Amino acid sequence: MQNQQRSQIINRVSAVTITVNIFLSAIKLLAGFFAHSQAMVSDGVESLSDVFMTLILLAGVNMAKKSKDDNHPYGHEKLESIASIILSVALVVTAISIAAKGFSTIISIMAGKDHPAPKAAALAAAMISICAKEGLFRYAKSAAEKTKSTALMADAWNFRSDAIASIGSLVGIGGAMLGASVLDPIVSILIAGLIVRVAVKIGITAINEVTDHAADLETQEILYDTIGEVDGVWRVDELKTRLHGNSLLVDVSIAVNGDISVKKAHDIAENVSQAVYSCQVGVKECMVHVNPYRERDTT
């Protein structure tokens, strides 16, 4: 997928998610205030924070699509991965805040303090939020898989965690209306744990993309097989891969007949490069080094 088409998809998805989250935050904040639901007010603030997180995503993606220059000969794709790291950290901070609030509320309830029961409007807002956030998750996740964007995938999983958080709010609000007010903070703590798990997974993926981590074994096997099938390649001596944002850099050493001309060896190297670019694993750059074939020492 070309960078221009990729950024257009991400920008379109981001515009939709920003609009929906602004609408949701307004509904939740109004419902939380007038229906006396602290859980729904917190949920509304969370939706508003999603707007800022998506803006961070947009900044990272649009900076990453800049063409390579003298100072960045491989391009700027890692900026998107940096945006993913920022988003994962923001998710962890959000989870800590949710857990801290949950523990504080449990302590307050155990101390015998009264918590006013929320009204039905808060339940309605929670159900609207669940449907909207799950829809955003599926929409953003599909686009993230299509564009291979870890930053957009981080945003998508943030929406899924919001949907689960809203389910928690629904349970907590319903429980509080029935007299079991402790359900709200207990569920929120469980939700916080889920958010941390997702954030760590996203963060590890993004860190791998900025630290020259090798491609997965399946991708390396595809590259080995593809290169080995090129006419004139007698052996793949060495294959090195490294992640570069959402793309892949490949360095390969091949062994060819040592008696052929330099031009023929060069043509084989060109064919290897074209085969690597064509094998649909997201290779951005391929460097091929040619060695004369020698029998390996087996002693």
C-alpha positions in Angstrom: 0.0 0.0 0.0 1.4 3.4 -0.9 2.1 5.9 1.9 -0.4 8.5 0.5 -3.2 5.9 0.4 -2.3 4.6 3.8 -2.3 8.0 5.4 -5.6 8.9 3.8 -7.2 5.8 5.4 -5.7 6.6 8.8 -6.8 10.2 8.6 -10.3 9.3 7.7 -10.6 6.8 10.5 -9.2 9.3 13.0 -11.6 12.0 11.9 -14.6 9.6 12.5 -13.3 8.5 15.9 -12.6 12.1 17.0 -16.2 13.2 16.0 -17.8 10.2 17.8 -15.7 10.6 21.0 -16.6 14.3 21.3 -20.3 13.4 20.9 -19.9 10.6 23.5 -18.1 12.6 26.0 -20.8 15.3 25.9 -23.5 12.7 26.5 -21.6 11.0 29.3 -20.7 14.2 31.1 -24.2 15.5 31.0 -25.7 12.2 32.0 -23.2 11.7 34.8 -23.8 15.2 36.2 -27.6 15.1 36.1 -28.0 11.4 37.0 -25.5 11.6 39.9 -23.2 9.0 38.5 -19.4 9.5 39.3 -18.7 6.4 37.1 -20.3 8.0 34.1 -18.5 11.3 34.7 -15.2 9.4 34.7 -16.3 7.6 31.6 -17.0 10.9 29.9 -13.6 12.3 30.8 -12.0 9.1 29.4 -13.8 9.6 26.1 -12.6 13.2 26.0 -9.0 12.0 26.6 -9.4 9.6 23.6 -9.7 12.7 21.4 -6.3 13.9 22.5 -4.8 10.4 22.1 -6.1 10.2 18.5 -4.6 13.6 17.8 -1.2 12.2 19.0 -1.8 9.3 16.6 -2.5 11.7 13.7 0.6 13.7 14.5 2.8 10.6 14.5 1.3 9.2 11.3 1.6 12.4 9.3 5.2 13.0 10.4 6.0 9.4 9.6 4.9 9.8 5.9 7.5 12.4 5.2 9.9 11.5 2.4 13.4 10.4 3.3 16.1 13.1 3.3 19.8 13.5 3.9 19.4 13.2 7.7 16.9 10.3 7.5 17.9 8.1 4.5 15.5 5.4 5.5 12.5 7.7 6.0 10.5 8.7 9.1 8.3 5.7 9.7 9.6 5.2 13.3 7.8 8.4 14.3 4.6 6.4 14.1 6.0 3.8 16.4 7.0 6.5 18.9 3.4 7.7 18.8 2.3 4.1 19.6 4.6 4.1 22.6 3.1 7.4 23.8 -0.4 5.9 23.4 0.6 2.8 25.3 2.0 4.9 28.2 -1.2 6.9 28.2 -3.2 3.7 28.5 -1.2 2.6 31.5 -1.6 6.0 33.2 -5.4 5.8 32.5 -5.5 2.3 34.0 -3.6 3.4 37.1 -6.1 6.3 37.5 -9.1 4.0 37.2 -7.7 1.5 39.7 -6.8 4.2 42.2 -10.3 5.6 42.0 -11.7 2.1 42.4 -9.7 1.4 45.6 -10.5 4.8 47.0 -14.2 4.2 46.5 -14.0 0.8 48.1 -12.3 2.3 51.1 -14.9 5.0 51.3 -17.8 2.4 51.2 -16.1 0.2 53.8 -15.8 3.3 56.0 -19.6 3.6 55.9 -19.9 6.8 53.7 -23.0 7.2 51.7 -22.9 7.2 47.9 -26.0 8.6 46.1 -27.6 6.0 43.8 -27.4 7.0 40.1 -30.4 7.5 37.9 -31.6 5.5 34.9 -30.2 8.2 32.5 -26.7 7.0 33.4 -27.6 3.4 32.4 -28.8 4.7 29.0 -25.6 6.6 28.5 -23.5 3.5 29.3 -25.4 1.4 26.8 -24.9 4.0 24.1 -21.2 4.1 24.9 -20.8 0.3 24.8 -22.3 0.1 21.3 -20.4 3.2 20.0 -17.0 2.2 21.4 -17.3 -1.4 20.1 -18.2 -0.1 16.7 -15.2 2.2 16.7 -12.9 -0.7 17.8 -14.0 -2.9 14.9 -13.7 0.0 12.4 -10.3 1.1 13.6 -8.9 -2.4 14.0 -9.9 -3.3 10.4 -8.1 -0.2 9.1 -5.1 -0.9 11.3 -4.7 -4.4 9.9 -5.1 -3.1 6.3 -2.5 -0.3 6.8 -0.3 -2.3 9.2 -0.3 0.7 11.6 0.6 -0.1 15.2 -0.4 3.4 16.3 -3.9 2.9 14.9 -4.1 -0.6 16.4 -3.2 1.0 19.7 -6.0 3.5 19.3 -8.4 0.6 18.3 -7.6 -1.4 21.4 -8.1 1.7 23.5 -11.7 1.8 22.1 -12.2 -1.8 23.1 -11.0 -1.1 26.6 -13.4 1.8 26.7 -16.3 -0.5 25.7 -15.4 -2.9 28.4 -15.0 0.0 30.9 -18.5 1.1 29.9 -19.8 -2.4 30.5 -18.2 -2.1 34.0 -20.0 1.3 34.4 -23.2 -0.3 33.4 -22.8 -3.1 36.0 -21.6 -0.7 38.6 -24.5 1.8 38.0 -27.0 -1.0 38.0 -25.6 -2.5 41.1 -25.6 0.9 42.9 -29.2 1.4 41.9 -30.0 -2.0 43.5 -28.0 -1.2 46.6 -24.7 -3.0 45.8 -22.6 0.1 45.3 -19.3 -1.8 45.8 -19.7 -3.5 42.4 -18.8 -0.3 40.5 -15.2 0.1 42.0 -14.5 -3.7 41.9 -15.3 -3.9 38.2 -13.3 -0.7 37.4 -10.2 -2.3 39.0 -10.6 -5.4 36.8 -11.0 -3.2 33.8 -7.8 -1.4 34.7 -5.9 -4.7 34.7 -7.2 -5.5 31.2 -6.1 -2.0 29.9 -2.6 -2.5 31.3 -2.3 -5.9 29.5 -3.3 -4.4 26.2 -1.1 -1.4 26.7 2.0 -3.6 27.4 1.4 -5.7 24.3 1.1 -2.6 22.1 4.1 -1.0 23.8 6.3 -4.0 23.2 5.4 -4.1 19.5 6.2 -0.4 19.1 9.5 -0.7 21.0 10.5 -3.6 18.7 9.8 -1.3 15.7 12.2 1.4 16.9 15.0 -0.9 18.1 15.8 -2.8 14.9 14.1 -6.0 16.1 14.2 -8.8 13.6 11.1 -9.9 11.7 9.2 -12.9 13.0 10.4 -16.4 12.0 7.5 -16.9 9.6 8.5 -13.8 7.6 12.2 -14.8 7.6 11.2 -18.3 6.3 9.2 -16.6 3.5 12.2 -14.5 2.6 14.6 -17.5 2.7 12.4 -19.5 0.4 11.8 -16.6 -2.0 15.5 -15.8 -2.3 16.5 -19.4 -2.7 14.1 -19.9 -5.6 15.8 -17.1 -7.7 17.6 -18.5 -10.7 21.4 -18.3 -10.1 21.3 -18.2 -6.3 23.3 -21.3 -5.2 22.9 -20.5 -1.4 21.7 -17.9 1.0 24.7 -17.2 3.1 23.1 -14.7 5.5 19.8 -13.0 6.0 19.3 -10.0 8.3 16.0 -8.3 8.9 15.0 -5.3 11.0 11.7 -3.6 11.6 11.5 0.1 10.6 8.2 1.4 11.8 5.5 -0.5 9.9 8.0 -1.7 7.2 11.0 -4.0 7.0 14.6 -3.6 6.0 16.4 -6.6 4.6 20.2 -7.3 4.2 21.0 -10.6 2.4 24.2 -12.3 1.3 23.9 -14.8 -1.5 26.4 -17.2 -3.0 26.6 -17.5 -6.8 28.8 -19.3 -9.3 32.2 -17.7 -8.8 33.1 -18.0 -12.5 30.3 -15.8 -13.9 30.8 -12.2 -15.0 30.3 -9.2 -12.7 27.3 -8.2 -14.8 25.7 -11.6 -14.5 26.2 -11.5 -10.7 24.7 -8.0 -10.6 21.7 -9.2 -12.6 21.1 -12.1 -10.1 21.3 -9.6 -7.2 18.7 -7.4 -9.0 16.4 -10.4 -9.4 16.8 -11.2 -5.7 15.8 -7.6 -4.8 12.7 -7.7 -7.0 11.7 -11.0 -5.6 12.0 -9.7 -2.1 10.0 -6.6 -2.8 7.3 -8.7 -4.5 6.8 -11.3 -1.7 4.2 -9.1 0.2 5.8 -8.9 3.6 6.2 -5.1 3.7 9.9 -4.7 2.6 11.0 -1.1 2.3 14.7 -1.5 1.4 16.6 -4.6 0.3 20.4 -4.7 0.1 22.0 -7.8 -1.6 25.6 -8.8 -1.2 27.1 -11.3 -3.6 29.7 -13.9 -2.6 31.4 -16.5 -4.9 30.2 -19.9 -4.0 32.5 -22.0 -1.8 31.9 -25.3 -0.1 31.3 -24.8 3.6 33.7 -26.4 6.1 31.8 -29.3 7.7 34.5 -30.4 10.1 
